[in-house]
Amino acid sequence: MSVSSVEEQEELRQLVRGFMEDKSTSADVRRAIESGAPYDAALWTTMADQLGLPGIAIPEEFGGAGFGAVELGIVLEELGRALYVGPYFATVVLAGQLLTEVDDPGAQKSWLPGIADGSLTATVAVDEESGSQDLSAVGTTARRADDGWLLDGVKSYVIDGADAGLLLVVARAEGELGIFAVQDSAAGMVRERLDSVDLTRNLARIEFSATPAVRVGAEAAALLGRHRDLVVTALAAEQVGGAARALEMAVDYAKIREQFGRPIGSFQAIKHKCADMLLRVESGRSAAYYAASVVGAGGTEAEIAASMAKAYCSEAYAFVAKENIQIHGGIGFTWEHDAHLFLKRAKGSEVLFGSPAEHRARVAALVGI
């Protein structure tokens, strides 16, 4: 894994921010929502060809840049600021990082180069219709066939699952958890896009009925646990980016909106709101970046840091997004204003991969409370 300096990390941040401010504006986000298309393919290709973002945390031997969770977090923070609509989280964080960690050189050679160069989109399907985050609740099964494996079951809340070119499906096989690769053209698979409060993130329900699959690696329970910690750490960084942008929107508006002949930002009540929002954003950023700095090593410290970051950043983002609407007043409640998009992203992300309550309970168990 490559290690970058603080200066290089800041350069990366500014590079991605400038790119997203130019290519993923509010108008672009709304156009993506209204078009019904899964994502802007031209933008995705540009992100890969000009910035190399899909390969940021993929090993160099597979065409990536070889960086780690901190640099990946920086990219996701900036994508979160822009409410980016596209397959980055699913492809790079979910599938890319799972394939990077799995002990299967053949699978890595087959799919990681495509993820790194942007030619392949992918996702991971774990959760089922109950919405449980517990791996013991996985009911999808895999049975041996003459030329591989066949999957039977249902997966729900699969990020970008309706359009991904490759699905890594977690299923039970011969008494243990395994990871199974399914191509988008596989027989016996039905994919349905779900309605979601967050219009900027596509979720899907997927049914498998004797669907051909290829097993990736061996028994996967321990690997999936470590992978979930990386995923929630990355999501926490994305939440920080969205919260920071919502805070900026509120402050900018408070400077220009006048009431009783003076900017509302001069009123103590508004100052207090903005100060509370800033506290949540900066505390969340500290939690997310600490988790990113230790999650690669694994162990109890990484587990605690990941769950603490997810719990805190989820609630911080929702709080800041709500306060942003309050500071904007009546206009903040309208469809035409972007404030509601940030609130919907905040509420959708809050329950992905475990609610704050679930993660706090996990931390309590880890520290023996």
ZILIN-V370172 format. One record per residue. N is the residue number from 1. RES is the residue in one small letter. NEAR is the number of other ideal C-beta (glycine too) atoms within 12 Angstrom. D_LAST is the distance of its C-alpha to the last C-alpha in Angstrom with 2 decimals. Layout:
N|RES|NEAR|D_LAST, N|RES|NEAR|D_LAST
This chain:
1|m|23|35.24, 2|s|21|37.18, 3|v|16|35.77, 4|s|25|37.23, 5|s|13|37.70, 6|v|14|36.53, 7|e|10|40.12, 8|e|18|40.24, 9|q|28|37.02, 10|e|17|38.56, 11|e|17|41.76, 12|l|32|39.91, 13|r|30|38.28, 14|q|17|41.67, 15|l|24|43.38, 16|v|36|41.09, 17|r|28|41.07, 18|g|18|44.86, 19|f|28|45.23, 20|m|35|43.03, 21|e|20|44.69, 22|d|18|47.97, 23|k|30|47.16, 24|s|35|44.37, 25|t|21|45.51, 26|s|25|44.74, 27|a|16|47.94, 28|d|26|46.95, 29|v|35|43.59, 30|r|21|45.36, 31|r|19|48.06, 32|a|32|45.55, 33|i|30|43.91, 34|e|14|47.29, 35|s|15|48.89, 36|g|14|46.68, 37|a|20|46.75, 38|p|32|43.49, 39|y|35|44.01, 40|d|24|46.76, 41|a|21|47.96, 42|a|18|50.10, 43|l|33|47.23, 44|w|37|45.06, 45|t|22|47.95, 46|t|21|48.45, 47|m|38|44.79, 48|a|34|45.23, 49|d|18|48.76, 50|q|19|48.71, 51|l|30|45.13, 52|g|30|43.73, 53|l|44|40.45, 54|p|43|39.66, 55|g|38|39.84, 56|i|45|37.83, 57|a|46|35.01, 58|i|42|37.12, 59|p|27|38.49, 60|e|19|41.99, 61|e|17|43.43, 62|f|27|42.89, 63|g|26|44.39, 64|g|34|41.36, 65|a|31|40.67, 66|g|23|37.88, 67|f|33|35.45, 68|g|31|31.68, 69|a|45|28.76, 70|v|36|29.60, 71|e|41|33.15, 72|l|50|32.16, 73|g|49|29.84, 74|i|38|32.83, 75|v|44|34.99, 76|l|44|32.52, 77|e|40|32.04, 78|e|39|35.81, 79|l|47|36.13, 80|g|46|33.58, 81|r|39|35.73, 82|a|39|38.69, 83|l|43|37.10, 84|y|43|38.66, 85|v|39|39.66, 86|g|41|39.84, 87|p|44|38.34, 88|y|48|36.76, 89|f|49|33.06, 90|a|45|33.76, 91|t|46|36.26, 92|v|50|34.93, 93|v|47|31.14, 94|l|45|30.62, 95|a|48|33.60, 96|g|49|34.66, 97|q|46|31.41, 98|l|45|30.81, 99|l|42|34.34, 100|t|42|33.95, 101|e|38|31.10, 102|v|35|32.51, 103|d|18|34.53, 104|d|26|37.74, 105|p|17|40.50, 106|g|16|42.82, 107|a|31|40.58, 108|q|30|39.89, 109|k|18|43.62, 110|s|22|44.37, 111|w|38|42.12, 112|l|39|40.59, 113|p|25|44.01, 114|g|30|44.56, 115|i|46|41.23, 116|a|37|41.98, 117|d|26|45.45, 118|g|36|44.56, 119|s|22|46.72, 120|l|35|43.90, 121|t|38|41.21, 122|a|45|38.31, 123|t|47|34.97, 124|v|45|32.18, 125|a|46|31.70, 126|v|46|28.37, 127|d|39|27.32, 128|e|30|29.35, 129|e|20|30.54, 130|s|16|27.32, 131|g|22|25.72, 132|s|20|22.68, 133|q|30|20.96, 134|d|23|19.99, 135|l|29|22.44, 136|s|17|22.61, 137|a|20|24.34, 138|v|33|27.23, 139|g|25|30.40, 140|t|39|33.13, 141|t|29|35.08, 142|a|36|37.37, 143|r|24|40.31, 144|r|17|42.81, 145|a|20|46.25, 146|d|8|49.36, 147|d|9|48.76, 148|g|22|44.98, 149|w|31|42.31, 150|l|30|42.31, 151|l|42|39.41, 152|d|27|38.90, 153|g|36|36.35, 154|v|30|35.23, 155|k|43|33.05, 156|s|29|32.26, 157|y|38|31.18, 158|v|45|32.64, 159|i|48|33.27, 160|d|40|37.03, 161|g|44|37.33, 162|a|34|40.67, 163|d|30|42.49, 164|a|44|40.83, 165|g|31|43.23, 166|l|40|40.66, 167|l|47|37.67, 168|l|50|35.02, 169|v|52|33.79, 170|v|49|30.80, 171|a|41|31.98, 172|r|28|31.71, 173|a|32|34.46, 174|e|15|35.16, 175|g|11|31.65, 176|e|23|29.79, 177|l|33|28.94, 178|g|35|31.67, 179|i|45|32.92, 180|f|46|36.39, 181|a|41|38.74, 182|v|45|40.92, 183|q|25|43.84, 184|d|24|44.64, 185|s|14|47.88, 186|a|29|46.43, 187|a|17|47.90, 188|g|21|45.96, 189|m|35|43.54, 190|v|19|43.50, 191|r|33|41.72, 192|e|20|41.33, 193|r|25|40.16, 194|l|26|37.76, 195|d|14|38.05, 196|s|26|35.21, 197|v|21|34.45, 198|d|36|34.45, 199|l|29|38.10, 200|t|42|37.60, 201|r|45|35.45, 202|n|36|36.95, 203|l|36|34.97, 204|a|33|36.52, 205|r|27|36.43, 206|i|43|37.89, 207|e|27|39.36, 208|f|36|40.27, 209|s|18|42.95, 210|a|21|44.14, 211|t|37|43.52, 212|p|29|44.51, 213|a|39|41.82, 214|v|29|41.40, 215|r|33|38.39, 216|v|42|36.71, 217|g|31|35.15, 218|a|18|33.60, 219|e|22|30.32, 220|a|34|28.12, 221|a|24|24.50, 222|a|20|23.16, 223|l|32|25.54, 224|l|37|24.54, 225|g|32|20.86, 226|r|29|21.96, 227|h|39|24.51, 228|r|40|22.17, 229|d|43|20.30, 230|l|45|23.78, 231|v|45|24.82, 232|v|52|22.10, 233|t|48|22.68, 234|a|50|26.36, 235|l|51|25.90, 236|a|52|23.99, 237|a|47|27.05, 238|e|52|29.35, 239|q|53|27.56, 240|v|45|27.99, 241|g|44|31.67, 242|g|53|32.19, 243|a|48|30.50, 244|a|37|32.62, 245|r|40|35.75, 246|a|48|35.00, 247|l|38|34.63, 248|e|26|37.95, 249|m|36|39.61, 250|a|42|38.56, 251|v|29|39.76, 252|d|21|43.00, 253|y|31|43.76, 254|a|33|43.04, 255|k|19|45.65, 256|i|17|48.43, 257|r|24|47.86, 258|e|14|49.88, 259|q|17|49.76, 260|f|9|52.08, 261|g|8|53.78, 262|r|14|50.83, 263|p|19|48.00, 264|i|27|44.93, 265|g|24|42.91, 266|s|18|44.53, 267|f|19|42.92, 268|q|11|39.94, 269|a|17|37.95, 270|i|28|38.34, 271|k|20|37.54, 272|h|17|34.23, 273|k|30|33.40, 274|c|32|34.31, 275|a|21|32.36, 276|d|25|29.17, 277|m|37|29.89, 278|l|25|30.48, 279|l|21|27.20, 280|r|36|25.34, 281|v|38|27.54, 282|e|22|27.26, 283|s|28|23.51, 284|g|44|23.29, 285|r|35|25.83, 286|s|23|23.94, 287|a|39|20.76, 288|a|46|23.00, 289|y|33|25.07, 290|y|28|22.35, 291|a|43|20.88, 292|a|43|24.48, 293|s|26|25.06, 294|v|27|22.34, 295|v|45|22.07, 296|g|31|25.20, 297|a|20|23.82, 298|g|22|21.06, 299|g|17|18.06, 300|t|21|14.38, 301|e|21|15.46, 302|a|29|17.67, 303|e|29|15.23, 304|i|31|12.83, 305|a|38|16.04, 306|a|46|17.64, 307|s|41|15.06, 308|m|36|14.73, 309|a|48|18.53, 310|k|48|19.11, 311|a|38|16.98, 312|y|37|18.57, 313|c|52|22.03, 314|s|42|22.29, 315|e|31|21.88, 316|a|41|23.96, 317|y|52|26.76, 318|a|35|26.97, 319|f|35|27.08, 320|v|45|29.76, 321|a|43|31.78, 322|k|31|31.91, 323|e|38|32.95, 324|n|44|35.56, 325|i|31|37.14, 326|q|28|37.13, 327|i|40|38.88, 328|h|32|41.43, 329|g|20|42.18, 330|g|13|44.43, 331|i|19|45.14, 332|g|28|41.47, 333|f|17|41.42, 334|t|14|44.36, 335|w|15|44.52, 336|e|15|46.66, 337|h|24|44.01, 338|d|37|41.27, 339|a|37|38.48, 340|h|30|37.64, 341|l|37|37.38, 342|f|45|34.55, 343|l|35|32.73, 344|k|29|33.21, 345|r|43|32.00, 346|a|44|28.89, 347|k|29|28.15, 348|g|35|28.97, 349|s|45|26.82, 350|e|37|23.84, 351|v|30|23.41, 352|l|41|24.64, 353|f|43|22.31, 354|g|34|19.40, 355|s|25|18.91, 356|p|33|16.76, 357|a|18|14.56, 358|e|25|14.26, 359|h|38|13.48, 360|r|23|10.77, 361|a|18|9.13, 362|r|30|9.89, 363|v|30|8.49, 364|a|16|4.95, 365|a|15|5.88, 366|l|22|7.75, 367|v|16|5.83, 368|g|8|3.79, 369|i|10|0.00
